[in-house]
Amino acid sequence: MRRMVWVVLVAGCQVDEGEVCIQAGGEQATCPAAEEVDPDDAFTTGGDCDAKVTRIIERLNARPELPIGSDGFGTRCCYVAKLRDTTPFSECTLLTDAL
């Protein structure tokens, strides 16, 4: 009996570390600790990937900051996070130094 084995390569599903941020409220004086941030509330700060935040690792700034060359999103708190590229067959790059 002959057995067939299918090998499927799914490019674009690698896991990387990258920078993500959350919006900071106008009166917010400090940024929440990494373990207090819901990954679903975070967004990537650059790159051309459709990345899913899987885990927040560490806080990058203690106080909310307005990014250099502001993009209109206002003050934010940023973190290092585990990101999964969900764009099929992409070779995109996630930026890690957007602040």
Secondary structure, 3 states (H helix, E strand, C coil): CCCCCCCCCCCCCCEEEEEEEEECCCCCCCCCCHHHCCHHHCEECCCCCCEEEEEEEEECCCCCECCCCCCCCCCEEEEEEEEEECCCCCCCCCCCCCC
